């Protein structure tokens, strides 16, 4: 079975016919490392389904400092949902951290399909529920876990992250400094060695 269909079926059991309609409005794209699919202060028009690679969403402050909000791994939906829904400029930048493969869909075309096909509308509702749950999990993580616990959770989620992106980006995602991250890594390594 098509892995993209398997992924969509994890939200809602959709028919081959509905999948074909979605495939018809999707454009396959390859993104180079560092390529942006959404910039802050631009009104977004597209949503993406990430099928390979790693992406991030970050806030770019006036001082030039970046604050990572999210990392995206396959399979996941990537896009400035608040900006899409409100038809307002996004506050976040979306960037490919590695070579990525995505399916790109014009949001208005997708919404038109939602109006015509109840199954697509149900799928959209399930995707929004999923996005909200992930957002809430992230907020709970930030208020209930210490930096070491957040780092360990991130490593479990993306085991190869240390080899994929710079340390300062990992630190930003964890809401700590690169120096703090270095200390955490050193302490964990020391604990592991002492346990042997």
Beta strands, then each sheet from edge to edge (+ up, - down):
strand 1: 26-31
strand 2: 36-38
strand 3: 46-52
strand 4: 54-60
strand 5: 66-73
strand 6: 76-78
strand 7: 92-96
strand 8: 100-106
sheet 1: 1+ 8- 3+ 6-
sheet 2: 2+ 7- 4+ 5-
end
